Amino acid sequence: MNAKRYVASPGAELSAAQLLDELDEQQREVAQHQHGALCVLAGAGTGKTRAITYRIAYGVRSGQVNPENVLALTFTQKAAAEMKTRLESLGAGQVEARTFHSAALAQVRYFWPQVMGGTMPNLTGLKATLVTAAGTRLGMDLGKVQVRALAGEIEWAKVSLVDPPHYAAAARAAGREAVADVSTERVAQLLDAYEDVKIEAGQLDFEDILLLCAGMMDEREDVARAIRNHYRYFVVDEYQDVSPLQNYLLMSWLGRRRDLAVVGDAAQTIYSFAGATPEYLTEFTQTYPEAKVVELIRDYRSTPQIVDLANQVLAQAKGADGKPLGGTVRLVSQRETGPAVSWFAAPDDETEAKEIARRIQALLTEGLKPCQIAVLFRTNAQAALFGVALGAKRIPFVIKDRVTNLAGATAEGGTGTEDDEPGGVTLASLHSAKGLEWEVVFLAGASEGWLPISLAKTAAAIEEERRLCYVGVTRARSRLIVSFAKARRDGASQEREASRFLAPFWPRRSATLRRSSRH
C-alpha cells in the first residue's frame, strides 16, 4: 500500500497521527518504535530519510521524546542540512542534526577550557603540509601524489584506531601494503613524525576532534555525565559508513543506554578504503539482541527494469567472511514498468563517449533537461573524454568531483559543488554519485579493468567494486544505459571485456558500434 499524501497548509504542523498517515507500512513501523534499539535496513530509493525524519518528528509530536535530547547523526554537511530542513518542516526543529565531526567539535570546544585549559589549537583541514614536513624529518623526498596518498593513509589509521606501533601489522592484514610505494614500516614512522610535527605546529586535524571528544569522556566522568544527560536518543543515518573511531565515540555518547536507531544498507558500503566498515550494521543484532529490525524494500525511485538488474547484481555479493552479504534488502519497485535497460559496446573510448553524447542530445530533443541526466564512471580521470564529447555538441555539463572523509571534512573540485543546482548533464564518479539520482543514467566504462578497477586485487576489494556497480545502477529513475569500450583507442589490439558484475545480464543482441572515425 502506497503512503497517503497529506498536504498541510503553509506553516501548519502535522499531528502525530497525520505523520503516520504519510508513511507506508514499514516506514510506519520505524516511526512507532521510539525507545530501545532499532535497526533499519533501507535499500536504495526506499525513503530512508523520510522514515527517520518522520520517526523523530513523531516522537516529538506524540510527546514520547524531548527534542532537545535527540541527536541525529550523518556523514556530510549537506545530508545534515537536509535532515535539519525536513525536521523543521515537520515541527521538530529543536532536534540537532549534525555530522559526527560537527557534534564532536562543538563538545570539544565547550569542554576544552575546563578539561585542557588554555586556547584550543587551530583546526587544519589540509594534511599535505604536515605530511611533507614529517617526510622531510625522516629524510623522505615525497612527491605530490605520494603526499596525497599518505595523507589518506594517516586518516585511515586514525579512524581505524590503529596507532604507529601496530600500523604495519594492521596494514598488512587490510591489504594496504606499500602505499605510495612506501613500506609499511616507513609509513608507521611517518605516522609518528606526523603527530610530532602537528603538535609542534599547534594544530589539530579532523580525526583529532573525534579522538579528543571520546578521550575527554573516558577521562572525565563529569564531562561524560553532562553529555549523556543532554543527548539521550541517537539516530545514525548511513550506518554502513561508520568507522571504528566514529562508532567508539557513538558508544561513549550512549553510555549504558540502548536508545540507538541506525539506518543503513550494506550494499552501499563503498568507503572501506577510507576506514568505513559495514560490520557494525551487519552485527547490530549481536550487540543489541533485543533490537527491532525493519526492512524498507519498497523502491519509489526506479522502474522495475532497473530494480531487477540491481537485485541481480547484488545477488552474488559477499561479505568479508566470504558468505552472502548481510545487512541488505531485495528491492521491490513501486513504479510502473519502464523501458528495458539499454546496452552497447564501443570499439574504443572515444566512440563510446561520442555515442553517449549523441544519445544525450536525442534525450534533450525529447524534452529532458540536462540536469536530469548523468554519466557515471569509475574514476575522475574518465570525465575529460565525456566532457569533450558533450562540449562538441554544445551540451552543458558539470563535473562532480567530490571526496568526503569520515570525519566530515570535504574537499571539492570541478565546475560544480555539492550545494550547486547543476544546470547541465552531470559527469560523476560512482563514489561521488552516492546518495543522488537522475531520470536517466549512463553507466559508462562498464568493463574489466574499470569496474572492477585493475587495482582491486583482493576478494574484499572486488566485492567493494560490485557494490559500486550496484550504487551506479540504483541512481537511475527511468532509464539506464550501460556501455563499455573494447579498447582504449582506435587501433589498439588489446580488447576489454564486459564487467564481470554485468556480463551475465548483457543481452546477446546488444549494439556494437563502429569506430568513432566512421561517425
Summary of the structure (lengths in Angstrom):
residues: 519
radius of gyration: 23.9
end to end distance: 49.1
largest distance: 74.5
contacts: 1737
relative contact order: 0.12
helix: 46%
strand: 17%
